[in-house]
Amino acid sequence: MPHTFIIFGASGDLTQRKLIPSLYQLFRKKRLPKETRIVGFSRTEFTHDAWRAELATSTAKHLGKDFDAGVWDSFSQNIYYHPGDIGHADDFSKLARLLKDIEKSDKSTRVYYLATAPRFYEAVVQHLGCSGLADETHGPRRVIIEKPFGTDLASSLHLNNAVRAVFSERQVYRIDHYLGKETVQNLLVLRFANTIFEPIWNRNYIDHVQITVAEEVDVGRRGGYYDTAGVVRDIIQNHMLQLVTITAMEAPVRYEADAVRGEKVKVLQAIRPLTSQSVCTDTLRGQYDGYLKTEGVAPDSKTATFAAVKLWIDNWRWQGVPFYLRSGKAMSCRTTQIVVQFREPPHMLFPDGPKSAAESNRLVIQVQPAEGIQLHFETKVPDAGMKLRQTDLDFRYQREFRATMPEAYERLLLDALEGDASLFARADEVEAAWAICDPILDEWARSDKPPLLTYEPACWGPPESTEWMNAQGRQWFDICPVLH
Ligand SMILES: NC(=O)c1ccc[n+]([C@@H]2O[C@H](COP(=O)([O-])OP(=O)(O)OC[C@H]3O[C@@H](n4cnc5c(N)ncnc54)[C@H](OP(=O)(O)O)[C@@H]3O)[C@@H](O)[C@H]2O)c1
């Protein structure tokens, strides 16, 4: 069956930087389903040819040597554009006519991609419903919705209800591009395609888990957006809680959308709700020095650009094992990593051996960059008595597979075209994630506890974050990935 991929927000940044380059790459690798057409919708007045030319330039810029003008020519023959305004119902009727003209055959799978500002999501979905574009008589109809999906639990419930009024849950693909990353999917493989990790992946052997999403860049030109969002909405509610679920979930009975998502939701439901008291003791917030001078940021803004959060998962596997989440802008380096810190040996024979969990075995999953996995363990230094030193088994994707990592969107767009929702968030998953974050956001807005700390750019956040961790007998794994 032919496929049509319709992008709302066609003239925007996401379309140029991610969507079209990913669709082009899928075409170049001969993975895009045969007869896949792309239709753009936004207000800017392009002709089909003008939009193709614009995309040729932006795609060449973003893909560099992967761009081939000959391949682009064949790919771009199936690109169309329809100028339209999301506020005008009539423009959706016109779009429906264009789609009918393009899809010569009777049946076609359609995927609608909402690459617009979130305030338009509800309107687009309503118009798709009213103009018959969600009707499945002539083939499957799916909708991909970008993050952020709501700004708190109430707004995500509202949006889910609005979407549900038009599409059934199986038609809805809520995208979190972290799930399209090879390293994140490989975490499932590491855990569930090997026998040696699963028996020790629990409270009996693991002291704690720490997940860091650090960005070296500051807010830059995104001040207007960022100041209303902050680090919890921007990173923790979506990307970081997704990483928590994949690290902590039970093995699903099958590798299939609902089985995988069902297990992820159970993890979110088992996370102990934060109270006013625990927000005060188990979260830290910070703002980098200089943030207030950013264009679009209120001069007295209290928005956090850094957060550290301790979560407890109340189930048999994880009881008593804290999960530390830390994210910030203007940090020492760009790194996303999951560190599984194992307990210290029950009885240490060697005086020079690990004296705390921080010196014990550690599994480091480098999600990006320098994608890889390292297992840290003690070894005897040769010819030095019983002197011990920590070393590691080091797996790196680049060295092992000699292939560049594909863009996460490639995998996700292909999955959506093929109807596989395993790597997309379900309604209850998004709502459960907001239910975890709401108490933090509420308490931070309501009181000055914990205080908003200041930190110097190019550090690992406020120094208090290090002290907070050390006071719990633990250490952040503050190592930047080695990029070669
Ligand atoms: N950019 C990224 O890397 C990125 C990453 C993750 C998530 N996202 C999410 O993706 C979404 C899009 O982000 P973006 O950065 O691409 O935004 P953007 O560059 O501001 O693009 C917004 C798009 O919406 C269109 N638009 C605005 N008003 C419209 C209207 N009334 N009718 C029809 N089209 C309208 C604009 O085109 P016209 O002005 O021509 O109408 C433009 O194509 C956001 O929800 C964002 O949070 C973006």
The ligand as an ORCA input file, in Angstrom:
! r2SCAN-3c Opt
* xyz 0 1
  N      13.484     22.040     16.337
  C      13.822     20.971     17.005
  O      14.938     20.468     16.954
  C      12.801     20.264     17.882
  C      13.220     19.179     18.661
  C      12.285     18.489     19.438
  C      10.963     18.898     19.423
  N      10.570     19.975     18.676
  C       9.163     20.342     18.681
  O       8.700     20.359     17.342
  C       7.746     21.395     17.167
  C       8.199     22.306     16.047
  O       9.405     22.934     16.414
  P      10.242     23.836     15.398
  O      11.512     24.137     16.084
  O      10.298     23.222     14.055
  O       9.343     25.178     15.338
  P       9.389     26.357     14.282
  O      10.694     26.394     13.562
  O       8.916     27.574     14.992
  O       8.271     25.941     13.219
  C       6.913     26.081     13.441
  C       6.157     25.731     12.175
  O       4.766     25.936     12.392
  C       4.238     26.667     11.278
  N       3.084     27.442     11.705
  C       3.042     28.407     12.667
  N       1.798     28.907     12.746
  C       1.049     28.242     11.841
  C      -0.309     28.304     11.458
  N      -1.172     29.156     12.031
  N      -0.734     27.491     10.477
  C       0.121     26.633      9.859
  N       1.407     26.499     10.198
  C       1.869     27.307     11.174
  C       5.386     27.542     10.827
  O       5.267     27.859      9.468
  P       4.631     29.188      8.842
  O       5.132     30.353      9.614
  O       5.119     29.118      7.430
  O       3.177     28.992      8.938
  C       6.548     26.569     10.983
  O       6.606     25.726      9.848
  C       7.620     22.084     18.528
  O       6.549     21.509     19.220
  C       8.912     21.744     19.211
  O       8.757     21.706     20.619
  C      11.474     20.652     17.903
*
